[in-house]
Amino acid sequence: MEVMKRILITGAAGFIGFHLAMHLKGRGDFVVGVDNFNTYYDPLLKKDRAAHLQKIGIEVLHTNICEKNFLKLVMLRYGITHVAHLAAQAGVRHSLVEPDEYVSANLEGFVSILEACRYFPHLKLIYASSSSVYGLNQKIPFKEDDRTDLPTNLYGATKKANEILAHSYHHLYGLHVTALRYFTVYGPWGRPDMAYYRFTRQICEGEPIQVFNHGLMRRDFTYIDDITEGTAAAIDLGASYEIFNLGNHRPINLLYLIELLENALGKKAIKDMFPMQPGEVTETYADIEKSSRMLNFHPSVPLEEGILRFIDWFKSYHSMSVLHHSTG
């Protein structure tokens, strides 16, 4: 009989952390989370996620991941067997104006996680990397052993640094580490700073949307449930040292995404066209052969269906938010 996994999720009130916590709890694992509820986007959304987790018996402790002694106490107190490290400062554009936040969360914070984990020899660390590590790599689709030393932005550089740091701790201390390179994750309870969410709000409110590179960009949009299942599979594998792509293996043109949003909302977008933003890339595209083979990862939700699910949630959540604020 398999021993119950006892999993600590950092960034548990974040988008992916929230969904992963629910999935793991639903299948019978013990789950506890930590989050610092920062203000990169409206903390109310994070608090609502945490409140939902609390209702199903998942505690989310308010702390900063740089507090490594606190993390060690949490690991000891709850007998943690696996850490799913998802806490990070996200966003490419934000890294252009607030680089210190990325140094603190993604570099200092990641070392804090590694330092806490190395005191528990049998613990498995699974952490979020990003498709951003591929940077200026010209080979399509992106494969795990492709070149990743030419990042186009600080966010991608910090994620590449995470992979290098993780390898050094694996080499020095035998720490079990698995990196998951996520590709443009979307879905209900998502991040309001991401294009699909921001466009939805702006279309609903009749505001213009900013379309960069005149819409000539492609992204490998990956639905949250597929990402959650892939992450859970990596936790179950508990590899000594691996890197996996988790993407949909189906790049989508940005203008097609906008068309799907327009159709779902029954309203046309007002498009303002702009040149390419600094730090961006024209295409992301995941080679998932390795993930399919080793994690049995087979993404099943096409963008057309995933966007409809997101819009249903968006309408429900934001109508409830308006009601809450008007009666609060």
C-alpha positions as CSV (number, residue, x, y, z in Angstrom):
1,M,0.0,0.0,0.0
2,E,1.4,3.4,-1.0
3,V,2.1,5.8,1.8
4,M,0.1,9.0,1.6
5,K,2.1,11.9,0.1
6,R,2.4,15.0,2.3
7,I,2.9,17.9,0.0
8,L,3.8,21.5,0.6
9,I,2.8,23.9,-2.1
10,T,4.4,27.3,-2.3
11,G,2.3,29.9,-4.0
12,A,-0.8,28.0,-3.0
13,A,-3.0,31.0,-3.4
14,G,-1.7,31.6,-6.9
15,F,-3.3,30.3,-10.1
16,I,-1.5,27.0,-10.6
17,G,-0.9,26.4,-6.9
18,F,-4.6,26.7,-6.2
19,H,-5.6,24.2,-8.8
20,L,-2.9,21.8,-7.9
21,A,-3.8,21.9,-4.3
22,M,-7.4,21.0,-5.1
23,H,-6.4,18.2,-7.4
24,L,-4.0,16.6,-4.9
25,K,-6.4,17.0,-2.0
26,G,-9.2,15.4,-4.2
27,R,-7.1,12.3,-4.8
28,G,-6.3,11.8,-1.1
29,D,-2.9,13.5,-0.5
30,F,-2.2,15.7,2.5
31,V,-1.7,19.3,1.3
32,V,-0.6,22.4,3.1
33,G,0.3,25.7,1.4
34,V,2.2,28.9,1.8
35,D,1.8,32.2,0.1
36,N,2.8,35.9,0.7
37,F,-0.4,37.3,-1.0
38,N,1.6,40.0,-2.8
39,T,0.1,42.9,-4.7
40,Y,1.3,42.1,-8.2
41,Y,-2.3,41.7,-9.1
42,D,-5.4,42.2,-6.9
43,P,-4.8,40.2,-3.7
44,L,-8.6,39.7,-3.3
45,L,-8.4,37.0,-6.0
46,K,-5.7,35.2,-4.0
47,K,-7.7,35.6,-0.8
48,D,-10.7,34.1,-2.5
49,R,-8.7,31.2,-3.8
50,A,-7.3,30.6,-0.3
51,A,-10.7,30.8,1.2
52,H,-11.9,28.1,-1.2
53,L,-9.0,25.9,-0.2
54,Q,-9.7,26.5,3.5
55,K,-13.3,25.2,3.0
56,I,-11.9,21.9,1.7
57,G,-9.4,21.5,4.5
58,I,-6.2,23.0,3.0
59,E,-4.4,25.5,5.2
60,V,-2.6,28.3,3.5
61,L,0.0,29.9,5.7
62,H,0.9,33.5,5.1
63,T,4.7,33.8,4.8
64,N,7.5,34.7,2.5
65,I,9.5,31.9,0.9
66,C,12.7,33.8,1.9
67,E,11.9,32.7,5.5
68,K,13.8,29.4,5.1
69,N,13.8,28.6,8.8
70,F,10.0,28.9,8.9
71,L,9.8,26.6,5.8
72,K,12.0,24.1,7.6
73,L,9.6,24.2,10.6
74,V,6.6,23.6,8.3
75,M,8.3,20.7,6.6
76,L,9.2,19.2,10.0
77,R,5.8,19.8,11.6
78,Y,3.8,18.3,8.8
79,G,6.2,15.5,7.8
80,I,6.4,16.9,4.2
81,T,7.5,14.3,1.6
82,H,7.2,16.5,-1.5
83,V,7.5,20.3,-2.2
84,A,5.7,21.7,-5.2
85,H,7.5,25.1,-5.5
86,L,5.2,27.4,-7.6
87,A,5.8,30.7,-5.8
88,A,7.5,33.2,-8.0
89,Q,7.3,36.8,-9.3
90,A,5.7,36.2,-12.7
91,G,5.3,38.4,-15.8
92,V,7.7,39.5,-18.5
93,R,6.7,43.1,-18.8
94,H,6.8,43.7,-15.0
95,S,10.4,42.5,-14.9
96,L,11.4,45.5,-17.1
97,V,10.2,48.0,-14.4
98,E,10.7,46.1,-11.1
99,P,13.7,43.8,-11.5
100,D,14.4,43.8,-7.7
101,E,11.2,41.9,-7.2
102,Y,12.4,39.1,-9.4
103,V,15.8,38.9,-7.7
104,S,14.1,38.6,-4.3
105,A,11.4,36.1,-5.2
106,N,12.9,34.1,-8.0
107,L,16.6,34.0,-6.9
108,E,16.8,34.6,-3.2
109,G,13.5,32.8,-2.7
110,F,14.5,29.8,-4.7
111,V,17.8,29.4,-2.8
112,S,15.8,29.6,0.4
113,I,13.6,26.7,-0.8
114,L,16.7,24.7,-1.8
115,E,18.3,25.3,1.5
116,A,15.2,24.3,3.4
117,C,14.8,21.1,1.3
118,R,18.4,19.9,1.7
119,Y,17.9,19.2,5.4
120,F,15.3,16.5,4.5
121,P,17.3,13.9,2.5
122,H,14.2,11.9,1.2
123,L,12.2,14.9,0.2
124,K,11.3,15.5,-3.5
125,L,11.3,19.0,-5.0
126,I,9.2,19.7,-8.0
127,Y,9.3,23.3,-9.2
128,A,8.0,25.6,-11.8
129,S,10.3,26.7,-14.5
130,S,9.0,28.3,-17.7
131,S,9.0,28.2,-21.5
132,S,10.7,31.6,-21.2
133,V,14.1,29.9,-20.6
134,Y,14.2,29.1,-24.4
135,G,14.6,32.8,-25.1
136,L,16.2,33.3,-28.5
137,N,16.4,29.6,-29.3
138,Q,15.4,29.3,-33.0
139,K,14.6,25.6,-33.1
140,I,10.9,24.8,-33.1
141,P,9.3,23.0,-31.3
142,F,11.3,23.6,-28.1
143,K,12.9,20.4,-26.7
144,E,14.3,20.0,-23.1
145,D,17.9,19.6,-24.3
146,D,17.7,22.7,-26.6
147,R,19.9,25.7,-25.9
148,T,18.6,27.9,-23.1
149,D,21.3,30.3,-22.4
150,L,20.0,33.3,-24.4
151,P,17.0,34.7,-22.4
152,T,15.2,37.7,-23.8
153,N,14.0,39.0,-20.4
154,L,14.9,39.0,-16.7
155,Y,12.0,36.7,-15.8
156,G,13.3,34.0,-18.2
157,A,16.8,34.6,-16.9
158,T,15.7,34.0,-13.3
159,K,14.0,30.7,-14.3
160,K,17.1,29.5,-16.1
161,A,19.1,30.4,-13.0
162,N,16.7,28.3,-11.0
163,E,17.5,25.3,-13.2
164,I,21.2,25.8,-12.7
165,L,20.9,26.2,-9.0
166,A,18.7,23.1,-8.7
167,H,21.3,21.1,-10.6
168,S,24.0,22.3,-8.2
169,Y,22.0,21.2,-5.1
170,H,21.2,17.9,-6.8
171,H,24.9,17.4,-7.5
172,L,26.2,18.5,-4.0
173,Y,23.5,17.2,-1.7
174,G,21.6,14.5,-3.7
175,L,18.4,16.6,-3.6
176,H,15.7,15.1,-5.9
177,V,14.7,17.9,-8.2
178,T,12.3,18.1,-11.2
179,A,11.8,21.3,-13.3
180,L,8.6,21.8,-15.1
181,R,8.7,24.3,-18.0
182,Y,5.2,25.6,-18.2
183,F,3.8,27.0,-21.5
184,T,1.2,29.8,-21.3
185,V,-1.1,28.4,-18.7
186,Y,-4.7,29.6,-18.8
187,G,-8.2,28.9,-17.4
188,P,-10.6,29.6,-14.5
189,W,-9.2,31.4,-11.5
190,G,-6.4,32.6,-13.8
191,R,-4.0,35.6,-13.5
192,P,-5.6,38.9,-14.4
193,D,-2.3,40.2,-15.9
194,M,-2.3,37.6,-18.7
195,A,-3.5,38.5,-22.1
196,Y,-6.5,36.3,-22.3
197,Y,-7.9,37.5,-19.0
198,R,-7.0,41.2,-19.6
199,F,-8.5,41.1,-23.1
200,T,-11.7,39.5,-21.7
201,R,-12.1,42.3,-19.1
202,Q,-11.4,45.0,-21.7
203,I,-13.8,43.6,-24.3
204,C,-16.5,43.4,-21.7
205,E,-15.9,47.0,-20.6
206,G,-15.5,48.4,-24.2
207,E,-11.9,49.3,-23.7
208,P,-9.3,49.0,-26.5
209,I,-6.9,46.0,-26.2
210,Q,-3.2,46.3,-27.0
211,V,-2.2,43.8,-29.6
212,F,1.6,43.6,-29.9
213,N,3.6,42.7,-33.0
214,H,0.4,43.4,-34.9
215,G,-0.9,40.1,-33.7
216,L,1.8,38.1,-35.4
217,M,2.6,35.9,-32.4
218,R,1.9,32.3,-31.5
219,R,1.6,30.8,-28.0
220,D,1.3,27.3,-26.9
221,F,-1.8,27.9,-24.6
222,T,-2.1,25.0,-22.1
223,Y,-5.3,24.5,-20.1
224,I,-4.9,24.5,-16.3
225,D,-6.3,21.0,-15.8
226,D,-3.7,19.5,-18.2
227,I,-1.0,21.4,-16.3
228,T,-2.3,20.2,-13.0
229,E,-2.3,16.5,-14.1
230,G,1.2,16.8,-15.5
231,T,2.5,18.4,-12.3
232,A,0.9,15.7,-10.2
233,A,2.5,13.0,-12.4
234,A,5.9,14.7,-11.9
235,I,5.2,14.6,-8.1
236,D,4.4,10.9,-8.4
237,L,7.5,10.2,-10.4
238,G,9.8,11.8,-7.9
239,A,12.7,11.7,-10.2
240,S,16.3,12.1,-9.1
241,Y,16.8,14.9,-11.6
242,E,14.7,15.7,-14.7
243,I,13.4,18.6,-16.8
244,F,10.0,18.4,-18.5
245,N,8.1,20.6,-20.9
246,L,4.4,20.9,-20.1
247,G,2.6,22.5,-23.0
248,N,-0.3,21.8,-25.3
249,H,2.0,21.1,-28.4
250,R,-0.4,23.3,-30.4
251,P,0.7,26.9,-30.9
252,I,-2.2,29.4,-31.5
253,N,-2.1,32.7,-33.3
254,L,-2.9,35.7,-31.0
255,L,-5.5,37.0,-33.4
256,Y,-7.3,33.6,-33.2
257,L,-7.4,33.8,-29.4
258,I,-9.0,37.3,-29.7
259,E,-11.5,35.8,-32.2
260,L,-12.4,33.1,-29.7
261,L,-12.9,35.6,-27.0
262,E,-15.1,37.8,-29.2
263,N,-17.3,34.8,-30.1
264,A,-17.6,33.7,-26.5
265,L,-18.5,37.2,-25.3
266,G,-20.7,38.1,-28.3
267,K,-18.8,41.4,-28.6
268,K,-16.1,42.7,-30.9
269,A,-12.7,43.8,-29.5
270,I,-11.4,47.3,-30.2
271,K,-7.8,46.4,-31.4
272,D,-5.0,48.9,-31.1
273,M,-2.0,47.5,-32.9
274,F,1.6,48.0,-31.6
275,P,5.1,46.8,-32.5
276,M,6.8,44.0,-30.6
277,Q,7.4,44.6,-26.9
278,P,10.9,44.4,-25.6
279,G,11.6,41.0,-24.0
280,E,9.0,39.1,-25.9
281,V,9.3,36.2,-28.4
282,T,7.2,35.5,-31.5
283,E,6.4,31.9,-30.8
284,T,6.4,29.3,-28.1
285,Y,5.9,25.6,-29.0
286,A,6.5,22.7,-26.6
287,D,7.9,19.3,-27.7
288,I,6.2,17.0,-25.2
289,E,7.6,13.6,-26.3
290,K,9.6,13.2,-23.1
291,S,6.7,14.3,-20.9
292,S,4.3,12.0,-22.7
293,R,6.7,9.1,-22.4
294,M,7.8,9.6,-18.7
295,L,4.7,11.3,-17.2
296,N,2.0,9.9,-19.4
297,F,1.2,13.6,-20.2
298,H,-1.4,13.9,-22.9
299,P,-3.1,17.4,-22.9
300,S,-6.7,17.0,-23.8
301,V,-8.4,20.4,-23.6
302,P,-8.2,22.4,-26.8
303,L,-8.2,26.2,-26.6
304,E,-11.7,26.5,-28.1
305,E,-13.1,24.5,-25.1
306,G,-10.8,26.0,-22.5
307,I,-11.7,29.6,-23.4
308,L,-15.4,28.8,-23.0
309,R,-14.7,27.3,-19.6
310,F,-12.8,30.4,-18.6
311,I,-15.5,32.8,-19.8
312,D,-18.1,30.9,-17.8
313,W,-16.0,31.3,-14.7
314,F,-15.2,34.9,-15.5
315,K,-18.8,35.9,-15.7
316,S,-19.7,34.0,-12.6
317,Y,-16.8,35.2,-10.5
318,H,-17.0,38.9,-11.5
319,S,-20.8,39.1,-11.0
320,M,-20.3,37.6,-7.5
321,S,-17.5,40.1,-6.9
322,V,-19.7,43.0,-7.9
323,L,-22.4,41.7,-5.6
324,H,-20.0,41.2,-2.7
325,H,-18.6,44.8,-3.0
326,S,-22.1,46.4,-3.4
327,T,-23.4,44.6,-0.2
328,G,-20.2,44.6,1.8
